[in-house]
Structures are given as structure tokens and as C-alpha cells.
Amino acid sequence: MNTPEDLSDEELLEMLTPRQLAELDRAIAEMMGPEGLDKVISLQVMAQLYTVRAAERDETSALAMLQMAAAMRRRAEILAEQKG
């Protein structure tokens, strides 16, 4: 297997079961909350932060952080499409 950093967002998300992905989406929605923040930009910034910090972690933690970042980018894309 490649290192977690070598995997695409799609590959990272495919490693999750549908239930895990739904739980991750729910956790992201709760984390962002209904505040007046621009969720698309906030999600993109958080995803970048998780991606950068993943490089400092062990492989298992890095994988989890990169999966979270991938899910955030996915959610940001969906929200941007809905706004468009």
C-alpha cells in the first residue's frame, strides 16, 4: 500500500464504509455549526490544515486525518455546487 499521503481523496474515502462516511459527514456538519461562517471556505481551510498536520503523525493517524480532510473537501464541493 502507498503511504496515506500518496492516496487521492477518492481512494481515501473509498476505504470508509458508507456508515463511516455518513458519521464523518455528520461530525463535520456538527463541527462547522450553523454560525454565519462561509462553510465552503472554512471547510477548505480546515482540510488544508488537516493535510499539513497529517505529515507530522504516524501512518494510522495520518490516514485518519487525511480521510477527514478528503471528506471536508468533498462536503465543500457539494456546498459550493448548491450555492452556485
One Martini backbone bead per residue (centre of mass of N, CA, C, O) as a GRO file, in nm:
protein
   84
    1MET     BB    1   0.099   0.034   0.017
    2ASN     BB    2   0.064   0.339   0.032
    3THR     BB    3   0.088   0.622   0.152
    4PRO     BB    4  -0.142   0.838   0.257
    5GLU     BB    5  -0.025   1.083   0.081
    6ASP     BB    6  -0.071   0.914  -0.206
    7LEU     BB    7  -0.368   0.947  -0.180
    8SER     BB    8  -0.665   1.007  -0.282
    9ASP     BB    9  -0.966   1.110  -0.197
   10GLU     BB   10  -1.115   0.868  -0.314
   11GLU     BB   11  -0.940   0.648  -0.176
   12LEU     BB   12  -0.992   0.736   0.113
   13LEU     BB   13  -1.309   0.708   0.100
   14GLU     BB   14  -1.318   0.402   0.004
   15MET     BB   15  -1.219   0.293   0.294
   16LEU     BB   16  -1.500   0.358   0.370
   17THR     BB   17  -1.787   0.318   0.492
   18PRO     BB   18  -2.093   0.442   0.465
   19ARG     BB   19  -2.121   0.488   0.770
   20GLN     BB   20  -1.855   0.638   0.818
   21LEU     BB   21  -1.914   0.868   0.621
   22ALA     BB   22  -2.171   0.967   0.760
   23GLU     BB   23  -2.035   1.028   1.033
   24LEU     BB   24  -1.832   1.230   0.921
   25ASP     BB   25  -2.037   1.429   0.806
   26ARG     BB   26  -2.176   1.485   1.077
   27ALA     BB   27  -1.925   1.591   1.227
   28ILE     BB   28  -1.872   1.828   1.037
   29ALA     BB   29  -2.143   1.971   1.071
   30GLU     BB   30  -2.111   2.013   1.379
   31MET     BB   31  -1.841   2.171   1.370
   32MET     BB   32  -1.951   2.413   1.192
   33GLY     BB   33  -2.224   2.493   1.213
   34PRO     BB   34  -2.466   2.778   1.200
   35GLU     BB   35  -2.291   2.984   1.158
   36GLY     BB   36  -2.183   3.268   0.955
   37LEU     BB   37  -1.996   3.101   0.806
   38ASP     BB   38  -1.812   3.007   0.537
   39LYS     BB   39  -1.812   2.680   0.477
   40VAL     BB   40  -1.636   2.639   0.234
   41ILE     BB   41  -1.384   2.786   0.332
   42SER     BB   42  -1.358   2.646   0.604
   43LEU     BB   43  -1.324   2.359   0.490
   44GLN     BB   44  -1.071   2.416   0.320
   45VAL     BB   45  -0.890   2.504   0.554
   46MET     BB   46  -0.918   2.254   0.731
   47ALA     BB   47  -0.813   2.051   0.522
   48GLN     BB   48  -0.532   2.175   0.499
   49LEU     BB   49  -0.453   2.141   0.792
   50TYR     BB   50  -0.481   1.833   0.805
   51THR     BB   51  -0.275   1.774   0.582
   52VAL     BB   52  -0.029   1.901   0.718
   53ARG     BB   53  -0.050   1.745   0.997
   54ALA     BB   54  -0.023   1.449   0.891
   55ALA     BB   55   0.293   1.456   0.849
   56GLU     BB   56   0.333   1.442   1.184
   57ARG     BB   57   0.226   1.152   1.178
   58ASP     BB   58   0.134   0.861   1.194
   59GLU     BB   59  -0.006   0.654   0.969
   60THR     BB   60  -0.283   0.622   1.106
   61SER     BB   61  -0.335   0.921   1.170
   62ALA     BB   62  -0.294   1.027   0.885
   63LEU     BB   63  -0.526   0.877   0.755
   64ALA     BB   64  -0.752   1.005   0.923
   65MET     BB   65  -0.689   1.301   0.847
   66LEU     BB   66  -0.716   1.263   0.537
   67GLN     BB   67  -1.009   1.170   0.544
   68MET     BB   68  -1.119   1.426   0.666
   69ALA     BB   69  -1.020   1.616   0.443
   70ALA     BB   70  -1.171   1.480   0.211
   71ALA     BB   71  -1.454   1.523   0.332
   72MET     BB   72  -1.438   1.830   0.338
   73ARG     BB   73  -1.398   1.876   0.036
   74ARG     BB   74  -1.657   1.734  -0.051
   75ARG     BB   75  -1.851   1.919   0.106
   76ALA     BB   76  -1.762   2.185  -0.025
   77GLU     BB   77  -1.848   2.108  -0.312
   78ILE     BB   78  -2.145   2.069  -0.253
   79LEU     BB   79  -2.201   2.354  -0.141
   80ALA     BB   80  -2.106   2.509  -0.393
   81GLU     BB   81  -2.317   2.387  -0.586
   82GLN     BB   82  -2.568   2.491  -0.426
   83LYS     BB   83  -2.494   2.798  -0.460
   84GLY     BB   84  -2.457   2.808  -0.785
   0.00000   0.00000   0.00000
